């Protein structure tokens, strides 16, 4: 009889586990349905006040757009610098007393240095011809009785880092035949410094914007809680927790962040389209096809996720703070 009882108990055990799993699955489905209903109700309430909701969305979008544009500008500057990172050149302007034969000899001697990859001599007449061709003043230059341009040696350093280029220029300046040493990559160094400055400003602005969004979303949630104070009182009277009462406002903050992030990416596209139409004319004058690049897929997703995270966190802090102050 005891053996029969044990067999019956063992037979019932898997059935109990299956029932437990079914109960857990059912509770999970109910929880998903609950959150879906709360999210749908929160979206419906936003649509009931389209003017105020759109204003809040636009404020969130502009706040996200400003640091994003700075980071995008820095990304474009970095890509521009990457295209010129190996184009550092040093130009040696020779003394007027140096003949073309001596200039060629100096250029050949410089090629024997390990820190110089390439070097070639530009005679005064060749420099005048190149200047006339690039400036369109050939006819005017042919009427000149004397050539004001000196001979020059254009060389490419083996190491294009700013420290190495500066050291090479300092050594070449000591040559008696050299009048002036010009580093053609100096403007790249200045552009790199500007890029670093823009990046630093973007980081500081991002922190300020996040703090501002906390105040904007938090104040909006506070007003929503005041309008639904009676509903929150009823929830607390029937035993609802503060977190349960805060769920609709958490979804409201999340929707504000998501909508603001999406709107920010759309505004960024409009800004870039406007800038590129004017930039194209400028770049054509410099015979360049450079265009400002917009956010990629990952950058756009990052903005949307950042907006949603800030909106949800701000709503969480504001809702719990004000709901706890409501006592039945």
Buried (B, 14 or more C-beta within 10 A) or exposed (E): EEEEEEEEEEEEEEEEEEEEEEEEEEEEEEEEEEEEEBBEBBBEBBEEEEEEBEEBBBBBBBBBBBBBBBBBBBBBBBEBBEEEEEEBBBBBBBBEEBEBEBBBBBBEEBEEBEBBBEBBBBBBEBBBBEEBEEEEEEEEBEEEEEEEBBBBBBBBBEBBEBEBBBBBBEEBEEBEBBBEBEBBBBEBBEBBEBBEEBBEBBBEBBEEBBEBBBEBBBEBBBEBBEEBEEEBEEBBEEEEEBEBBBBBBBBBBBBBBBBBBBBBBEBBEEBBEEBBEEBEEEBEEEEEEBEBEBBEEEBBEBBBEBBBBBBBBBBBBBBBBBBEEBEE
